[in-house]
Amino acid sequence: MPHSVVQVNLIVSDLARTREFYQHLGWDLLAMGDRAARFSGDDLVVAFHLPEFAQAWDSGYRGARGGSSVIDVDCDDSEAVDATFSSLVEAGATARQSPNDTFFGCRYAVIADPDGNLIGLKAPLA
């Protein structure tokens, strides 16, 4: 039986800043105590954990944050990719890949959140 992905855990340094930042994607993060928060969408949960909480469930954790995995987020259309990209950069994201029409048939952009976690914004080309 194949295993389903049900949750992605991202390590962040400041939960209040994380909550404020992800509101630009329309995500309302729910508290999981005082060291974690989560967003539940469709069939997947994205959880944001402070480093000390990560150490509580991962004894091998050594303090790294974001930078190599990308969570793709669907946008309604190409214009929404561009607008969301601009909004997130204004909110403190680092632009990694400006919006562009890709070889795989999408308008696509990549930003890094304030902790370096990567978010891909995508919509099919019209």
HELIX and SHEET records of a PDB file:
HELIX    1   1 LEU A   15  TYR A   22  1                                   8    
HELIX    2   2 GLN A   23  LEU A   25  5                                   3    
HELIX    3   3 PRO A   51  TRP A   57  1                                   7    
HELIX    4   4 SER A   78  GLU A   90  1                                  13    
SHEET    1   A 4 GLN A   7  ILE A  11  0                                        
SHEET    2   A 4 LEU A  44  HIS A  49  1                                        
SHEET    3   A 4 ALA A  36  GLY A  41 -1                                        
SHEET    4   A 4 LEU A  30  ALA A  31 -1                                        
SHEET    1   B 4 VAL A  70  ASP A  74  0                                        
SHEET    2   B 4 LEU A 118  PRO A 124  1                                        
SHEET    3   B 4 CYS A 106  ALA A 112 -1                                        
SHEET    4   B 4 THR A  94  ASP A 101 -1                                        
END                                                                             
